[in-house]
């Protein structure tokens, strides 16, 4: 089934891309979360409008993303979480927690959907998270998880 992505999906593409996916994935995941719409001839006009908008913002956002990447990678971000005596967290650090910690550390406001945590953070210590600032720019941020 051909679908038009309306939002960025990490394994498929960015907004405005036309991709071919299985019917069940489209119906049960993409459509229900509002990440895609069914491809039609009229929908192709929507794809063209999204692509024009993306091209207009691409050059400015690329330069801005590179400068933000340099700032984020140079500083460690402190995340406070509830932890037991052995350093094990009650729950895990979420992408929303990371976004709030980056903003509190003086960084930009980030969308939690642009943050990827490779393995669940369930202990106190130093961990890494990947932030997609632009389709061509990704920043790796060091997180210092402390009991708080």
C-alpha positions in Angstrom: 0.0 0.0 0.0 1.3 3.4 -0.9 1.1 6.1 1.8 2.2 9.7 2.2 4.1 10.4 5.4 2.8 13.4 7.2 5.4 13.2 10.0 8.9 11.9 10.3 9.0 8.1 11.0 12.5 6.9 11.9 12.5 3.7 9.9 10.6 5.0 6.8 11.4 8.6 6.0 10.4 12.2 6.6 7.2 14.2 6.0 6.2 14.3 2.4 7.8 11.0 1.3 5.7 8.5 -0.5 6.6 5.0 0.7 5.2 1.5 0.1 4.4 -0.4 3.3 2.3 -3.4 4.2 -1.5 -2.9 4.6 -1.6 -3.8 8.3 1.3 -1.6 9.2 -0.4 1.3 7.5 -3.9 0.7 8.9 -2.9 -0.2 12.5 0.1 2.0 13.1 0.6 4.8 10.7 -3.0 5.9 10.1 -4.0 5.6 13.8 -1.2 7.7 15.0 -1.7 10.3 12.3 1.8 9.7 10.8 0.6 9.0 7.3 -2.3 9.3 4.9 -3.3 7.1 2.0 -1.8 7.9 -1.4 -4.1 9.4 -4.0 -3.8 11.6 -7.0 -5.0 14.5 -5.0 -2.7 13.6 -2.2 0.2 14.0 -4.5 -0.5 17.8 -4.5 -0.1 17.6 -0.7 3.3 15.9 -1.2 4.4 18.6 -3.5 3.4 21.3 -1.0 5.2 19.6 1.9 8.3 19.2 -0.3 8.4 22.9 -1.2 8.0 23.9 2.4 10.8 21.6 3.4 13.2 22.9 0.8 12.6 26.5 1.8 13.5 25.7 5.5 16.3 23.2 4.7 19.2 25.6 4.3 18.5 27.7 7.3 17.7 24.8 9.5 20.8 22.9 8.4 23.1 25.7 9.6 21.2 26.1 12.8 21.2 22.3 13.4 25.0 22.2 13.1 25.5 25.0 15.6 23.0 23.4 18.0 24.8 20.0 17.6 28.1 21.6 18.6 26.5 23.2 21.7 24.8 19.9 22.8 27.7 17.6 22.3 30.1 19.9 24.4 28.0 19.9 27.5 26.7 17.0 29.7 23.0 17.1 30.5 22.0 16.3 34.1 18.8 14.2 34.5 17.3 13.8 38.0 15.3 10.6 38.5 14.0 8.7 41.5 16.4 5.9 42.5 16.8 3.3 45.2 19.8 2.9 47.4 21.6 0.6 44.9 21.4 3.2 42.1 18.6 1.5 40.3 15.8 3.8 39.0 12.2 3.4 39.8 11.1 3.2 36.2 13.2 4.5 33.3 14.3 7.9 31.9 12.0 8.8 29.1 12.6 11.0 26.0 10.4 13.7 27.6 12.7 13.7 30.6 15.7 14.2 28.3 14.0 17.0 26.4 13.2 18.8 29.7 16.7 18.3 31.0 18.2 19.7 27.8 16.0 22.8 28.0 16.9 23.2 31.7 20.6 23.0 30.8 20.2 26.0 28.5 19.7 24.1 25.3 16.9 24.5 22.7 13.4 23.1 23.2 13.4 19.7 21.5 10.6 17.5 20.3 10.6 14.2 22.3 9.9 12.3 19.1 13.3 13.4 17.8 15.2 11.8 20.7 16.3 8.2 20.6 17.5 6.3 23.6 19.3 3.1 22.4 18.8 1.1 25.5 16.4 1.9 28.4 18.1 3.9 31.1 17.3 2.3 34.4 20.4 3.1 36.5 22.2 6.1 37.8 25.4 7.0 35.8 26.5 8.3 32.4 24.4 7.3 29.4 24.1 8.5 25.8 21.1 9.6 23.7 20.8 10.4 20.0 19.0 13.6 18.9 17.9 14.0 15.3 18.1 17.8 14.7 17.9 17.6 10.9 17.7 14.7 8.4 21.5 15.2 7.9 22.5 16.2 11.4 22.4 14.0 14.5 23.8 14.9 17.9 25.0 12.4 20.6 24.3 13.8 24.0 25.9 12.6 27.2 23.3 12.2 30.0 24.4 12.2 33.7 21.6 10.4 35.5 21.5 11.3 39.2 19.3 10.3 42.0 17.0 13.1 42.8 
